[in-house]
Amino acid sequence: LTLIWLQWNTFEVALLIRFNYFRILNIMETITIVGTGLVGRCWAVVFMRGGYRVNLYDSNTQQLADALEDVHHKLLVLQDAGVLDGQVSDLIANLNTFDDLEVALEQAIYVQECVPERLSIKKAVFENLDLILTNRTTVLASSTSAIPCSRFTEELTHRSQCIVSHPINPPHLMSLVELVPAPWTSSAVVSQTKTILQKCGMKPVVLKKEVLGFIQPRLQYALLGEALRLVDDGVISPEDADIAVQYGLAGRWSFMGPFQTIDLNAPGGVQDYCSRYLDGIYKVLDTQDNGQRIKPDTINEINAWQRSLYTVEDIPRMGEWRDQRLLALNKHQKEQQAVDNKYWHPKL
């Protein structure tokens, strides 16, 4: 037991020394992104904005070329919107592309895996990273949206350096990141991952243990499941369900969460709210059947409503509309910092 304790603490100290060494000497640190699809490209923007040198790796050279062009475009959009600190030319100079993984990993303090969401692929990639890696300090993070880290890292030599770092799509416009450690993930890895993401302007939340679906999807599915049931049961139309969220819940949720919402909805805060309304909440929850399977006709009805708004071919264009609205929201939130500072206690 003493030997295990010494080995563990030696690893923790080594990791802290390596991260702080670069910061003390003001040396630009390197982050490697494995996979250059949509998520990988967005992560590149995030890390460059945080002041990191970014190595993009992909075995497909054409994919690398497309990614480089797309990342440049995303930076220009941010600059035109007035939310980019620094110049695009300076940031893009710190972006490099590689089709050799071993070379791409050189000097990397952090690796962000962004390959397709299939367990076999994740497992193969992490096994390869484990073989190439020669130090015990580089963080190995996965962008998986649903697969627990423990399912593809258990047999790895460097498993204590592995963690899930799950972003919300698109990551360069949505600041939330879910950090989900495996049972064997080092606490120093969790801490350093959180530090890196915060430096990039992200808002990481740390799960205390692995859970199916993580946090953001579970919250989303809870609302989506009830919306589907309400349409399925003939209570509301698909159009009105969207309106109810867009002009009701979403307005407050863009700047505060569910617990602060109830805290401000009763004179005495959370305790007062729960004493007043919890029995009524239970009565509603008891009527919600999470085992209900939605009828195909209901899915068809919802799809027909969406297709009346735009065609399937228009989805990419509407995705751009979504991103423009998110960009405007980001700018608005940045401008509201003075309002936040006025009302929030400095310690908060």
C-alpha positions in Angstrom: 0.0 0.0 0.0 2.9 2.4 0.8 4.4 1.7 -2.6 1.1 2.4 -4.4 0.7 5.6 -2.5 4.2 6.8 -3.4 3.7 5.9 -7.1 0.4 7.7 -7.2 1.6 10.9 -5.5 4.8 10.9 -7.7 2.5 10.9 -10.7 0.4 13.8 -9.3 3.5 15.9 -8.6 5.0 15.2 -12.0 1.8 16.3 -13.7 1.7 19.5 -11.8 5.4 20.3 -12.3 5.0 19.8 -16.1 2.0 22.1 -16.5 3.5 24.8 -14.2 6.9 24.6 -15.9 5.5 25.8 -19.2 3.5 28.6 -17.5 6.4 29.9 -15.4 8.7 30.1 -18.5 5.8 31.5 -20.6 6.3 28.8 -23.2 3.3 28.1 -25.5 1.9 24.7 -24.7 0.8 22.2 -27.3 -2.6 20.5 -27.6 -3.2 17.7 -30.1 -6.6 17.0 -31.6 -7.1 13.5 -33.0 -9.8 13.6 -35.7 -10.8 16.6 -37.8 -14.5 16.4 -38.3 -16.9 19.1 -37.1 -16.1 18.6 -33.4 -12.4 18.5 -33.9 -12.4 21.7 -35.9 -14.5 23.5 -33.3 -12.1 22.3 -30.5 -9.2 23.7 -32.5 -10.8 27.2 -32.4 -11.4 26.8 -28.6 -7.8 25.9 -27.8 -6.3 28.5 -30.1 -8.4 31.2 -28.4 -7.0 29.9 -25.1 -3.4 30.6 -26.3 -2.4 27.1 -27.2 -0.5 25.7 -30.1 -2.8 23.2 -31.8 -1.8 20.1 -33.7 -4.5 18.6 -35.9 -4.1 14.9 -36.7 -6.0 12.9 -39.3 -4.9 10.0 -41.5 -6.9 11.6 -44.3 -4.8 14.5 -45.8 -7.8 16.0 -47.7 -9.7 16.1 -44.4 -6.8 18.0 -42.9 -6.8 20.5 -45.7 -10.6 21.0 -45.4 -10.3 21.3 -41.6 -7.6 24.0 -41.9 -9.8 26.0 -44.2 -12.9 25.6 -42.0 -11.0 26.6 -38.8 -9.8 29.7 -40.6 -13.4 30.5 -41.6 -14.7 30.0 -38.1 -12.1 32.4 -36.7 -13.0 35.0 -39.3 -16.7 34.7 -38.3 -15.8 35.3 -34.6 -13.6 38.2 -35.5 -16.3 39.8 -37.6 -18.8 39.4 -34.7 -16.4 41.2 -32.4 -16.0 38.3 -29.9 -12.5 37.2 -30.9 -9.5 38.4 -28.8 -6.5 38.8 -31.0 -6.0 38.6 -34.7 -7.0 35.6 -36.9 -3.5 35.7 -38.6 -1.8 35.3 -35.2 -4.0 32.5 -34.1 -4.0 30.5 -37.3 -0.1 30.6 -37.2 -0.3 28.4 -34.2 -2.3 25.7 -36.0 -0.4 22.7 -37.6 -1.7 19.7 -39.4 -0.2 16.1 -39.3 -0.9 12.8 -40.8 1.6 11.1 -38.5 0.2 10.6 -35.0 3.5 10.1 -33.3 4.8 13.4 -34.6 1.5 15.2 -33.8 1.8 14.0 -30.2 5.3 15.5 -29.6 5.3 18.0 -26.7 1.5 17.7 -26.3 0.3 18.4 -22.7 -3.2 17.4 -23.6 -4.9 15.3 -26.3 -8.5 15.7 -27.4 -9.9 12.7 -29.2 -12.7 13.5 -31.7 -13.3 10.3 -33.7 -16.7 8.8 -34.6 -19.0 7.8 -31.7 -18.3 4.0 -31.9 -16.8 2.0 -29.0 -14.6 0.0 -31.3 -13.1 3.1 -32.8 -12.6 4.8 -29.5 -10.9 1.8 -28.1 -8.5 1.4 -31.0 -7.5 5.1 -30.9 -6.9 5.1 -27.2 -4.9 1.8 -27.4 -2.7 3.5 -30.1 -2.3 6.6 -28.0 -1.3 4.4 -25.0 1.4 2.7 -27.1 2.9 5.9 -28.5 2.8 7.9 -25.2 6.1 7.9 -23.3 5.2 10.1 -20.4 2.8 10.0 -17.4 1.7 13.6 -17.6 -0.2 14.1 -20.9 -3.9 14.2 -20.5 -5.9 11.9 -22.8 -9.4 13.3 -23.2 -12.3 11.9 -25.2 -15.1 14.0 -26.8 -17.5 11.1 -26.5 -21.1 12.1 -25.9 -22.3 8.9 -24.3 -19.6 6.2 -23.8 -18.1 6.0 -20.3 -14.3 6.4 -20.3 -14.0 3.1 -18.3 -15.3 1.1 -21.3 -12.3 1.9 -23.5 -9.4 2.7 -21.1 -9.4 -0.1 -18.5 -6.6 -2.1 -19.9 -4.3 0.9 -20.8 -1.0 1.5 -19.2 -1.8 5.2 -19.0 -5.5 4.8 -17.9 -5.1 7.2 -15.0 -4.4 10.0 -17.5 -7.8 9.4 -19.4 -10.9 11.4 -19.0 -14.1 12.3 -20.9 -14.2 15.9 -21.9 -17.6 16.1 -23.6 -18.5 19.4 -25.3 -21.9 20.7 -26.5 -22.3 21.2 -30.2 -20.9 23.4 -31.6 -18.1 23.6 -29.0 -16.7 27.0 -30.1 -20.1 28.6 -29.5 -21.3 26.6 -26.5 -19.1 26.9 -23.5 -20.2 24.0 -21.4 -17.9 20.9 -21.1 -18.7 17.8 -19.1 -15.7 16.2 -17.4 -16.3 12.6 -16.6 -13.5 10.7 -15.0 -13.2 6.9 -14.9 -12.8 5.3 -11.5 -9.1 5.2 -12.0 -8.6 8.7 -13.4 -6.1 10.8 -11.5 -7.5 13.7 -9.5 -4.6 15.8 -11.0 -5.8 15.0 -14.5 -9.3 16.2 -13.6 -7.9 19.4 -12.1 -5.5 20.1 -15.0 -8.2 19.4 -17.6 -10.5 21.9 -15.9 -7.7 24.5 -15.7 -7.0 24.2 -19.5 -10.7 24.5 -20.4 -11.2 27.5 -18.1 -8.2 29.2 -19.7 -10.0 28.8 -23.0 -13.1 30.5 -21.7 -15.1 27.2 -21.3 -17.4 26.3 -18.4 -16.4 22.8 -17.3 -18.6 20.8 -14.9 -17.1 17.7 -13.1 -19.2 14.6 -12.6 -18.4 12.8 -9.4 -19.0 9.4 -11.0 -19.8 7.9 -14.4 -23.5 7.8 -15.3 -25.3 6.7 -18.5 -25.8 9.7 -20.7 -23.6 12.0 -18.6 -25.5 15.2 -17.5 -26.4 17.5 -20.4 -28.0 14.7 -22.4 -29.9 13.4 -19.4 -31.3 16.9 -18.8 -32.1 17.3 -22.5 -33.8 13.9 -22.7 -35.9 14.6 -19.7 -37.4 17.7 -21.4 -37.5 16.1 -24.9 -39.1 13.0 -23.5 -41.9 15.0 -21.9 -42.4 17.1 -25.0 -42.7 13.9 -27.1 -45.3 12.5 -24.6 -47.3 15.7 -24.6 -47.6 15.5 -28.4 -48.1 11.7 -28.4 -51.0 12.1 -25.8 -52.7 14.8 -27.9 -52.1 17.5 -25.3 -50.2 20.0 -27.5 -49.1 20.5 -31.1 -45.4 20.2 -32.1 -45.5 23.9 -33.0 -46.8 25.0 -29.5 -44.3 22.7 -27.7 -41.4 24.5 -29.4 -43.0 27.9 -28.7 -43.5 26.9 -25.0 -39.8 26.2 -24.6 -38.4 29.0 -26.8 -40.4 31.8 -25.2 -40.8 30.3 -21.7 -38.1 28.1 -20.2 -35.3 29.1 -22.6 -35.5 32.8 -21.7 -34.4 32.3 -18.1 -32.2 29.3 -18.8 -29.9 31.3 -21.1 -28.4 33.0 -18.0 -29.4 30.9 -15.0 -30.0 27.2 -14.1 -33.1 25.4 -12.7 -32.0 25.7 -9.1 -31.5 29.4 -9.2 -34.8 29.7 -11.1 -36.7 28.2 -8.2 -34.6 30.1 -5.7 -35.8 33.4 -7.2 -39.4 32.2 -7.5 -40.1 32.1 -3.8 -39.5 34.8 -1.1 -37.5 32.5 1.0 -35.5 30.8 -1.7 -35.1 27.1 -2.4 -36.4 25.9 1.0 -39.5 28.1 0.7 -40.1 27.0 -2.9 -39.9 23.3 -2.1 -42.2 23.7 1.0 -44.8 25.4 -1.2 -44.6 23.4 -4.4 -42.8 20.1 -4.0 -46.0 18.1 -3.3 -47.5 19.5 -6.5 -44.4 18.7 -8.4 -44.5 15.1 -7.2 -48.1 14.8 -8.4 -47.1 15.8 -11.9 -44.0 13.6 -11.9 -46.1 10.6 -10.9 -48.1 11.0 -14.1 -45.0 11.0 -16.3 -44.3 7.6 -17.8 -40.6 7.4 -18.8 -41.3 3.9 -20.2 -43.8 5.2 -22.7 -42.8 4.5 -26.3 -43.7 7.2 -28.8 -46.0 6.2 -31.6 -44.6 6.4 -35.2 -47.5 8.7 -36.1 -46.3 11.2 -33.5 -42.8 11.2 -35.0 -44.4 11.7 -38.4 -46.5 14.6 -37.1 -43.4 16.4 -35.6 -41.4 15.8 -38.7 -44.2 17.2 -40.9 -44.3 20.3 -38.8 -40.6 20.8 -39.2 -40.7 20.2 -42.9 -43.4 22.8 -43.3 -40.8 25.3 -42.0 -37.9 24.2 -44.2 -36.8 21.2 -46.3 -34.2 18.6 -45.4 -31.9 20.2 -47.9 -32.2 23.4 -46.0 -30.9 21.9 -42.7 -27.3 23.0 -43.3 -28.5 26.5 -44.0 -30.6 26.5 -40.8 -27.6 25.2 -38.9 -25.8 28.3 -39.9 -28.8 30.3 -38.7 -28.5 28.5 -35.3 -24.8 29.3 -35.1 -25.4 33.0 -35.9 -28.0 33.2 -33.1 -25.6 31.5 -30.7 -22.9 33.9 -31.7 -25.2 36.8 -31.0 -26.1 35.3 -27.6 -22.4 34.9 -26.8 -21.8 38.6 -27.7 -24.8 39.6 -25.6 -23.6 37.6 -22.6 -20.2 39.2 -22.8 -21.7 42.7 -22.9 -23.9 41.9 -19.9 -20.8 41.3 -17.7 -21.2 44.8 -16.2 -24.8 44.0 -15.2 -23.7 40.7 -13.6 -21.0 42.5 -11.7 -23.5 45.1 -10.4 -25.8 42.5 -8.8 -23.6 39.6 -7.9 -21.5 39.5 -4.7 -17.8 39.7 -5.7 -17.2 36.3 -4.1 -19.6 34.8 -6.5 
